[in-house]
Amino acid sequence: MPQDSSFDIRYTPNTAEVDNAWQQALKELAQRYDFRGTKTTLELDKKTLTFTLQTEDEMKLKNLREILERRLSGRGIAPPAQVLGTTEPAGGGTLRQTLKVQQGLPEDRIPKITAAVRATGLKVRAQVQGAEIRVFARARDDLQAVIAALKQQNFGCALDFGNYR
């Protein structure tokens, strides 16, 4: 009896690259003329990979967000993995917004992804394991077809395919 092949669907960002993007954004922020003398901060919670952007007005907040998103994208953090929070007023007449880097698959997207795997019509089975999905099949060609089908779809989150055996 042949052994099943498998692969995992998940998203695990490289925390060192997130930290590097933050450092680069801070450097650019210090050099930008439009941010000199303003109450602008960019903080990172390294445990939850959540950025806190705070500045004086909506235009500066938009520019700060673009700087951070560009640096994250340049460091390999996919744009769908960047989850933007709502803008809220902060103390001292400033605005605050959060940007969270996705870790694992969002719980509300897991059923959609497994349904898309089943909808391929191939002889594969999907097993949810926490914040990731393992897909099994007898033929490796079926697994490759599933990966190709999932790459064509937009689930509103970043996907990585790994642990292919």
ZALOTI-730350 format. One line per 2 residues: their letters; for each residue x, y, z of N, C-alpha, C. Coordinates in steps of 0.05 Angstrom, whole numbers. Layout:
<nodes>
a> X Y Z X Y Z X Y Z; ...
</nodes>
This chain:
<nodes>
mp> 17 -24 0 0 0 0 18 25 0; 15 43 -20 32 66 -21 25 86 1
qd> 46 100 10 42 119 31 31 145 20; 15 159 35 4 185 26 25 206 27
ss> 24 224 7 41 248 7 25 270 20; 38 291 29 24 313 42 39 339 39
fd> 25 361 45 37 387 48 20 403 67; 31 425 78 17 442 97 11 469 84
ir> -13 479 91 -21 506 83 -20 522 109; -4 543 110 -1 560 134 10 586 126
yt> 14 604 146 29 628 142 45 634 167; 71 634 164 89 641 187 108 662 177
pn> 104 687 186 122 708 178 150 705 190; 170 714 177 197 715 187 199 739 206
ta> 201 734 232 201 756 252 226 774 249; 248 763 240 272 779 236 267 799 213
ev> 253 790 192 247 809 170 227 830 178; 208 823 196 189 843 206 204 864 222
dn> 223 855 239 239 873 255 256 891 237; 268 879 216 284 895 197 268 916 182
aw> 244 909 175 226 928 161 219 951 180; 215 945 205 209 965 225 232 984 229
qq> 257 973 230 281 990 233 284 1008 208; 280 997 185 282 1013 160 261 1035 160
al> 237 1029 168 216 1049 169 223 1071 188; 234 1064 211 242 1084 231 264 1103 220
ke> 283 1091 205 304 1107 192 293 1126 172; 275 1116 155 262 1134 135 246 1155 148
la> 232 1148 170 216 1168 185 233 1190 196; 257 1183 206 275 1204 217 286 1222 196
qr> 288 1212 171 299 1228 149 279 1245 134; 254 1238 136 233 1252 121 228 1280 132
yd> 228 1299 114 224 1327 122 196 1332 132; 175 1319 120 148 1324 128 141 1312 156
fr> 159 1296 168 154 1286 195 171 1299 216; 189 1318 208 206 1331 228 189 1349 246
gt> 195 1348 272 181 1365 291 152 1357 296; 143 1334 288 116 1325 292 115 1304 314
kt> 91 1300 325 87 1279 345 81 1253 331; 101 1241 319 97 1216 303 113 1194 316
tl> 100 1171 321 114 1148 332 105 1123 316; 124 1104 315 119 1078 302 131 1057 321
el> 113 1042 333 122 1022 353 115 994 343; 130 974 353 126 946 345 124 929 371
dk> 103 914 374 101 894 395 111 868 382; 135 860 390 148 837 377 135 810 383
kt> 120 808 405 106 783 411 82 778 393; 67 799 388 42 796 372 46 806 343
lt> 70 817 338 76 829 311 56 850 303; 50 868 322 31 889 318 45 916 318
ft> 42 932 297 53 958 295 32 978 305; 41 999 319 23 1021 327 34 1046 314
lq> 18 1058 297 25 1082 283 9 1105 296; 23 1126 303 10 1149 316 23 1175 305
te> 5 1193 296 15 1218 285 -7 1239 288; -2 1263 277 -19 1286 282 -44 1287 264
de> -43 1280 239 -66 1283 222 -69 1259 203; -91 1258 188 -97 1236 171 -77 1233 148
mk> -67 1256 137 -48 1255 115 -21 1243 124; -12 1251 147 13 1240 158 10 1210 165
lk> -13 1203 175 -19 1175 181 -18 1158 156; -30 1168 134 -30 1154 109 -1 1150 99
nl> 15 1171 100 43 1170 92 59 1150 109; 54 1151 135 68 1133 153 61 1104 147
re> 35 1099 142 25 1072 135 38 1063 109; 40 1080 89 52 1073 63 82 1066 67
il> 96 1081 83 124 1075 88 127 1047 100; 111 1041 121 112 1015 134 104 992 115
er> 82 996 100 74 975 82 94 969 60; 107 991 50 127 987 30 152 972 41
rl> 160 979 65 183 965 77 176 936 84; 152 930 93 144 903 98 143 886 72
sg> 132 898 51 130 884 26 158 879 14; 176 898 18 203 895 8 218 873 23
rg> 210 867 47 223 847 63 209 820 62; 190 817 43 178 791 38 153 785 54
ia> 142 805 68 117 802 82 94 810 63; 79 790 54 59 794 33 38 815 42
pp> 28 832 24 7 851 31 -18 838 43; -27 814 34 -50 803 48 -45 795 77
aq> -20 793 85 -13 786 112 -12 811 130; -16 835 119 -16 859 134 -45 868 140
vl> -54 863 164 -81 868 172 -83 896 185; -97 914 172 -99 942 181 -122 945 201
gt> -117 959 223 -138 965 242 -152 991 235; -171 999 252 -185 1024 247 -170 1047 259
te> -175 1071 248 -163 1095 257 -179 1105 281; -166 1112 302 -179 1122 326 -165 1146 337
pa> -179 1164 350 -166 1188 362 -149 1179 386; -126 1192 389 -108 1186 412 -104 1212 427
gg> -90 1211 449 -86 1235 466 -69 1256 451; -73 1281 460 -57 1303 449 -64 1310 420
gt> -89 1305 412 -98 1312 385 -85 1296 363; -77 1271 369 -64 1254 349 -83 1231 341
lr> -76 1218 320 -91 1194 310 -74 1169 313; -87 1147 319 -72 1122 322 -85 1100 305
qt> -68 1083 294 -78 1061 278 -59 1037 283; -69 1013 281 -52 989 284 -50 974 258
lk> -28 961 254 -24 943 231 -12 918 243; -27 896 240 -19 870 251 -9 852 228
vq> 13 839 233 23 819 214 10 792 220; -3 780 201 -17 755 204 3 733 213
qg> -5 717 233 10 694 242 -9 670 241; -3 651 224 -21 628 221 -44 636 203
lp> -63 618 199 -86 623 182 -108 634 200; -123 655 191 -145 665 207 -167 643 209
ed> -178 641 233 -198 620 239 -222 621 220; -230 645 212 -254 647 195 -248 640 166
ri> -222 638 158 -215 631 131 -210 601 127; -204 587 149 -198 558 147 -220 542 134
pk> -246 546 141 -267 531 127 -268 537 97; -263 562 90 -264 569 61 -241 556 46
it> -218 554 59 -195 542 46 -200 512 43; -209 499 64 -215 470 62 -237 464 42
aa> -256 482 40 -278 478 20 -266 481 -8; -247 499 -12 -234 502 -38 -218 478 -45
vr> -205 465 -25 -190 441 -30 -209 418 -39; -232 416 -25 -251 395 -33 -263 401 -60
at> -267 427 -67 -279 434 -92 -262 428 -116; -237 422 -112 -219 415 -135 -228 390 -148
gl> -242 372 -134 -251 347 -145 -230 326 -146; -207 331 -135 -185 312 -135 -188 293 -110
kv> -174 271 -111 -175 252 -89 -155 261 -68; -163 281 -53 -146 292 -31 -164 295 -7
ra> -151 297 17 -166 302 41 -150 323 57; -166 341 70 -154 363 85 -159 358 114
qv> -139 363 131 -142 360 160 -133 386 173; -150 398 189 -143 422 203 -127 416 228
qg> -104 429 231 -86 425 254 -79 452 266; -97 462 283 -93 488 295 -97 510 275
ae> -76 526 270 -77 548 251 -65 540 224; -65 515 218 -55 506 192 -71 483 182
ir> -69 477 157 -84 455 144 -64 436 130; -67 411 135 -50 391 122 -67 376 101
vf> -57 375 77 -71 362 55 -57 337 47; -72 314 46 -61 288 40 -71 279 13
ar> -55 264 -2 -63 251 -26 -44 228 -32; -53 209 -48 -36 187 -56 -17 196 -78
ar> -26 213 -96 -10 221 -119 1 250 -113; 26 254 -118 38 280 -114 28 300 -135
dd> 20 290 -158 9 307 -179 -17 320 -169; -33 305 -153 -57 317 -142 -51 339 -123
lq> -30 336 -107 -22 357 -88 -13 382 -103; 2 378 -124 11 401 -139 -12 415 -153
av> -32 400 -161 -56 412 -173 -72 428 -152; -73 418 -128 -86 433 -106 -72 459 -100
ia> -45 458 -99 -30 483 -94 -35 503 -116; -34 494 -141 -39 512 -164 -67 524 -162
al> -87 508 -155 -115 518 -153 -117 538 -130; -104 533 -108 -106 552 -85 -92 578 -91
kq> -70 577 -106 -56 602 -113 -72 620 -132; -91 608 -146 -108 624 -165 -130 639 -150
qn> -136 631 -125 -158 642 -111 -148 663 -90; -166 681 -83 -160 702 -63 -177 696 -38
fg> -164 689 -16 -178 683 9 -177 707 28; -164 728 21 -162 752 38 -141 748 60
ca> -123 729 57 -101 724 75 -78 712 60; -55 713 72 -31 702 59 -29 672 64
ld> -21 657 43 -17 629 45 11 621 39; 22 602 54 48 590 47 43 560 45
fg> 57 548 27 55 519 23 82 507 31; 83 490 50 108 479 59 106 451 69
ny> 128 440 78 129 413 89 119 392 69; 126 396 44 117 379 22 133 353 23
r> 118 331 28 131 305 28 114 284 15
</nodes>
